[in-house]
Amino acid sequence: MKLDRTIAPETVLTLVDAHQHFQDLRAHYYPWLCDADRRPQLEGDLSAIRRNYLPADYARDVAGAKVVKTMHVQNGWDPHDPVGETRWLQGLAASGGTPAAIVAFADLADPRVEALLERHVESPAVRGIRQILNWHENPVFRVASAPDLMENAAWRRGFALLPRFGLSFDLQIYWPQMDGALALARAFPDATLVLNHFGMPIDRSPGSVEGWSSAMTRLAKAPNVFVKLSGFGLGHPAWTLEDTGPLLRVTINAFGPSRTMVGTNLPVDSLFGDGPKILRAINASVAGLSEPEHHAVLVQTAERVYRI
């Protein structure tokens, strides 16, 4: 694929940002950002994003595009008060219209999770839940508490509640976990799963990319799984359009435009590239698509899945 390096000056890139974050470190507690003694993490040195990041900051970063709506995805808020983040974000939405939708946090294995979901959906912008399931042999890349949460009976009981509340599930895993995710999607055909960060191919060696591509193709066979083109620098901080653009097109080819959406992952991905670089990658991902396919990836899929 020949990649477009720039957004054509006569055309403003119009998109729905299906994956972004806000944070107010002066007022709220985010353990992954606030705790100085945290072990090394996938994102590397976090010092550049240990700051407030609010709608005005986001608007400056995406000034080269027309972002018509955004989806805020849970941002590592104090796990003892996940509804606090939801209510804060609902207040932002009420005052300024952003975000348009919220993906909140819940530990689906918690026996009290039903009550938590009831409290989340009191906020009208809530559309989904994310509980990060990334498991890796290297603890730097590991987030989940166990490698087999998707098979855990208590966790599945919590997952089974999501359709009842009209909630999707943002699925964040590595490719060796995708067969388990496929089994989960098939076991719960009424659930909607949204794969984050195009399956996080953090190892770009030929063998690993082949494994990722094959696993993505298998996972895409489940019609209730969607995917986000986002998180371009996670695990691969020196990413370029040349090495990442082809993987984005593999993703679109596997899932199809009607099941693919885009996200900036700001401010996290500003650790690996500025807003214009992220927007160029999004623009490059849809190069060569028809106009209806282009619109589906950039706008319609996210609007449909998150009901905005």
C-alpha positions in Angstrom: 0.0 0.0 0.0 1.3 3.5 -0.9 0.7 5.7 2.2 -0.5 9.3 2.1 2.0 11.3 4.1 -0.2 14.4 4.5 -3.8 15.4 4.8 -4.7 17.1 1.5 -4.8 20.8 2.3 -8.2 21.2 0.5 -9.8 18.4 2.6 -10.3 18.5 6.3 -10.2 15.1 7.9 -13.6 14.5 9.5 -13.8 11.8 12.1 -15.4 10.4 15.2 -12.7 9.8 17.8 -13.6 6.4 19.3 -10.8 6.3 21.8 -9.5 9.3 23.9 -9.0 10.2 27.5 -9.3 13.2 29.8 -7.6 13.6 33.2 -7.5 16.1 36.0 -4.6 15.1 38.2 -5.1 18.1 40.6 -8.6 16.9 41.5 -8.6 13.2 41.0 -6.5 10.1 41.6 -5.1 8.0 38.7 -2.8 5.3 40.3 -1.0 4.6 37.0 -0.1 8.3 36.6 0.1 9.5 40.2 2.0 6.7 42.0 5.8 7.3 41.8 6.7 3.8 42.7 4.7 2.0 40.0 6.6 -0.7 38.1 7.6 0.0 34.5 4.7 -0.1 32.1 4.0 -0.7 28.5 3.8 3.1 27.8 7.3 3.7 29.1 8.2 7.1 30.7 4.9 8.8 31.6 6.4 12.1 32.8 5.2 13.9 29.6 1.5 13.1 30.3 1.6 13.5 34.1 -0.5 16.6 33.7 -4.1 17.7 33.3 -5.6 16.9 30.0 -9.0 18.5 29.4 -11.2 19.3 26.4 -9.2 22.5 25.5 -5.9 20.5 25.5 -7.5 17.8 23.3 -8.9 20.5 20.9 -5.4 21.9 20.4 -3.9 18.4 19.6 -6.5 17.6 16.9 -6.8 21.1 15.5 -5.8 19.7 12.0 -9.0 17.7 11.8 -12.8 18.1 12.3 -13.6 15.8 15.2 -17.4 15.7 15.4 -17.7 13.4 18.4 -15.5 11.6 20.9 -15.7 8.5 23.1 -13.9 8.6 26.4 -12.4 5.3 27.5 -11.7 4.7 31.2 -8.4 6.1 32.1 -7.1 4.3 35.1 -9.1 6.3 37.7 -9.1 5.2 41.3 -10.5 1.6 41.1 -12.2 2.0 44.4 -14.5 4.7 42.9 -15.1 3.9 39.2 -18.4 5.7 39.2 -16.6 8.9 40.2 -14.9 9.0 36.8 -18.2 8.4 35.0 -20.0 11.2 36.9 -17.0 13.6 36.3 -17.1 12.9 32.6 -20.9 13.3 32.4 -20.4 16.7 33.9 -17.9 17.6 31.2 -20.3 16.4 28.6 -23.1 18.4 30.1 -21.1 21.6 30.2 -19.2 21.3 26.8 -20.6 18.5 24.8 -17.5 16.4 25.0 -17.3 13.4 25.4 -20.3 12.2 23.5 -20.1 8.8 25.0 -18.3 7.1 27.9 -16.7 3.6 28.2 -16.5 3.1 32.0 -14.5 0.7 34.2 -15.9 -2.3 36.0 -14.2 -5.5 37.4 -16.6 -8.0 35.9 -15.5 -10.7 38.3 -16.6 -8.7 41.3 -19.7 -10.2 42.9 -21.1 -6.7 43.3 -20.7 -5.8 39.6 -24.4 -5.7 38.8 -24.9 -2.9 41.3 -21.9 -1.0 39.9 -23.3 -1.3 36.3 -26.6 0.1 37.6 -24.8 3.1 39.0 -22.8 3.6 35.8 -25.8 3.7 33.5 -27.4 6.4 35.6 -25.2 8.6 33.5 -26.8 8.8 30.1 -23.5 9.0 28.1 -22.3 5.6 29.3 -22.2 3.1 26.4 -19.7 0.4 27.4 -17.3 -1.1 29.9 -13.5 -1.7 29.6 -11.5 -3.9 31.8 -8.0 -4.3 30.4 -7.2 -8.0 29.9 -3.7 -7.7 28.5 -1.6 -10.7 29.7 2.1 -11.2 28.8 4.9 -13.3 30.1 6.9 -10.0 30.5 5.4 -8.2 33.5 6.1 -4.8 31.9 3.5 -5.6 29.3 1.1 -7.3 31.7 -2.1 -5.5 33.0 -4.6 -8.3 33.9 -4.5 -10.1 37.2 -4.6 -13.5 35.5 -4.1 -15.0 32.0 -7.5 -16.7 31.9 -10.1 -14.1 33.0 -12.2 -14.6 29.8 -12.6 -18.2 30.9 -13.3 -17.5 34.6 -16.9 -18.4 35.6 -17.3 -15.3 37.9 -16.0 -13.0 35.3 -18.3 -14.5 32.6 -21.3 -13.9 34.9 -20.4 -10.3 35.0 -19.8 -10.2 31.3 -23.2 -11.7 30.7 -24.8 -8.7 32.3 -23.6 -6.2 29.8 -26.2 -6.7 27.1 -28.9 -6.4 29.7 -27.7 -2.9 30.5 -27.1 -2.0 26.8 -23.4 -1.9 27.3 -20.6 -3.0 24.9 -17.2 -4.3 26.0 -13.9 -2.7 25.0 -11.6 -5.6 24.6 -7.9 -4.9 25.1 -5.7 -8.0 24.6 -2.6 -9.3 22.7 -2.9 -11.5 19.7 -2.2 -14.8 21.6 -5.4 -14.1 23.6 -7.5 -13.7 20.5 -8.7 -17.3 20.2 -10.0 -17.0 23.7 -11.8 -13.8 22.8 -13.3 -15.5 19.7 -14.7 -18.2 22.0 -16.1 -15.5 24.3 -17.8 -13.7 21.4 -19.3 -16.9 20.1 -20.5 -17.9 23.6 -22.3 -14.5 24.0 -23.6 -13.6 20.5 -25.8 -10.8 21.9 -22.7 -9.0 23.3 -20.8 -6.4 21.4 -17.0 -6.4 21.7 -14.7 -3.7 20.5 -11.1 -4.7 20.0 -8.8 -1.8 21.1 -5.7 -0.6 19.4 -5.9 -3.0 16.4 -5.0 -5.9 18.6 -1.8 -4.4 19.9 0.9 -5.9 17.7 3.7 -4.8 20.1 6.3 -7.3 18.6 6.9 -6.3 14.9 9.1 -9.2 14.1 8.0 -11.1 11.0 6.9 -14.2 12.9 4.9 -12.2 15.4 3.2 -10.1 12.8 2.2 -13.2 11.0 0.7 -14.6 14.2 -1.1 -11.4 14.8 -2.5 -11.2 11.3 -3.7 -14.8 11.4 -5.3 -14.3 14.8 -7.0 -11.1 13.7 -8.5 -12.9 10.7 -9.9 -15.6 13.0 -11.3 -13.1 15.5 -13.0 -11.2 12.7 -15.1 -14.2 11.9 -17.3 -13.3 14.9 -19.7 -10.7 13.6 -20.2 -9.2 17.1 -16.5 -8.1 17.3 -15.5 -4.6 16.0 -12.1 -3.0 16.0 -10.4 0.4 16.6 -7.5 1.7 14.7 -5.8 3.5 17.6 -2.8 3.2 20.0 -0.3 3.2 17.2 2.7 3.6 19.5 1.8 1.3 22.3 4.6 -1.2 22.7 6.3 0.2 19.5 7.2 3.8 20.4 9.3 4.5 17.3 6.3 3.7 15.0 6.2 5.1 11.5 3.6 5.3 8.8 5.7 2.8 6.8 5.7 0.1 9.5 2.2 0.7 11.0 0.1 1.7 8.0 0.1 -1.7 6.4 -1.1 -3.3 9.7 -4.0 -0.9 9.8 -5.0 -2.0 6.3 -4.7 -5.6 7.3 -7.1 -4.8 10.1 -9.6 -3.1 7.8 -9.4 -6.0 5.3 -10.1 -8.5 8.1 -13.0 -6.7 9.8 -14.3 -4.7 6.9 -15.1 -0.9 7.0 -18.5 -1.5 8.6 -16.8 -3.0 11.7 -13.8 -0.7 11.9 -13.5 2.7 13.6 -10.6 5.1 14.5 -9.2 6.7 17.7 -6.4 9.0 18.7 -5.7 7.5 22.1 -4.7 11.0 23.3 -3.0 12.0 25.5 -1.4 8.6 25.9 -0.2 8.3 22.3 1.3 11.8 22.4 4.2 9.9 24.2 5.0 8.5 20.7 3.9 11.1 18.3 2.1 14.4 18.1 -1.5 15.0 17.0 -0.6 15.7 13.3 1.3 12.4 13.1 -1.7 10.5 14.6 -4.1 12.2 12.2 -1.8 11.4 9.2 -1.9 7.7 10.2 -5.7 7.7 10.4 -5.8 9.4 7.1 -3.4 6.9 5.6 -5.5 4.0 6.9 -8.4 4.8 4.7 -6.4 5.6 1.5 -7.8 3.7 -1.4 -11.2 3.0 0.1 -14.4 4.1 -1.6 -16.1 7.2 -0.2 -18.8 5.1 1.6 -16.1 2.8 3.1 -14.0 5.9 4.1 -17.0 7.4 5.9 -17.8 4.1 7.6 -14.3 3.8 9.1 -14.0 7.4 10.1 -17.5 8.1 11.3 -20.4 5.7 10.9 -19.1 2.6 12.6 -18.4 4.4 15.8 -21.7 6.2 15.7 -23.6 3.0 15.3 -21.7 0.9 17.8 -21.7 3.5 20.5 -25.2 4.8 19.6 -24.3 8.4 19.3 
